[in-house]
Amino acid sequence: MATNRPDVLDPALMRPGRLDFDAICRLCDGFNGADLRNVCTEAGMFAIRADRDYVIEEDFFKAARKIAENKKLESKLDYENI
């Protein structure tokens, strides 16, 4: 996780075993900053839809897959327009 203020991160987030950052990062390979923000927003939406006030690892996995699919569709549409 990138931040210039590590002192404001929730210590629970950094405990081992909370999130598999490596697996999430592999799903986000090639994403830009806006895509990563969309992954976080979408993960939050998955949590809200599940009536939770916290995000779990599976929310991030589902969000990353959804954003990746959207990026593939965008690329395909851009290619067809050329």
N, C-alpha and C positions, 0 to 999 in steps of 0.2 A: 504494500500500500504506500503510495507516495503522498508525502505531506511535508510542509516546511515547519509544521508545529506538532512534532510527535508528543509533546507534553499534553496535548488536548485529546489524544486518542483514548477511548475507553479501554482500560486495562483488560477487561474481559475479552475484547476483540483480539488481543495479542496472545492470549493463553493458547498453549499447544492443543491441537485437536478441535478447535472451534470451527474453523473453516479450512478447507483444503485449497489454499491459495494457488498452489502449483496447478492443480486440475482446472481451476477457474481460469487461470492465465492461459493455459493451453487452448481452452475454448475461445478465448478472446484474441488469439494470434491475428495480427493484421488490423486490429481495431484502432481507430484514432481516439482522441480524447472525447469527442462528442459521442462516439459509440459506447465508450466505457461509462459515460454519464447516463446514457440510455439504459445500459445494463443495470446500473444501480437503481434507477427510477423504476424500471420494469420489475426488478426483484421486489421492490417495495410494494408495487401494485399487486404482485402475486400474493404477498403476505396479507395485504388488505382484503383481497378477494377471499382468502382463507380465514378471514376474521381473526387475524393475529396482529398484535402490535409490535412484532419483532420479525426479522428476516432470518430464514434458515438457509443452509447451504443449497438445498434443492431449489430454492427460489432463484439463487444466482445461476445455477445450472440451466434452469428453464429459460431465464431471461437471456443468458448468453446465446443459447440455441435460437431463440426467437429473433434476436438482433442479427445473428449470423445469417439466418434464412432471409431476413429483410434485405441484408446487404447483397446476397446472391441475386435476389429478384431485381434489385436496383441495377446491378451490373448487367444482368441479362437485358433489361429494358433499355439501358444506355447503349448496349451493343446493337440491339435491333434498330435503334434510331439512327445509327451511323450509316 
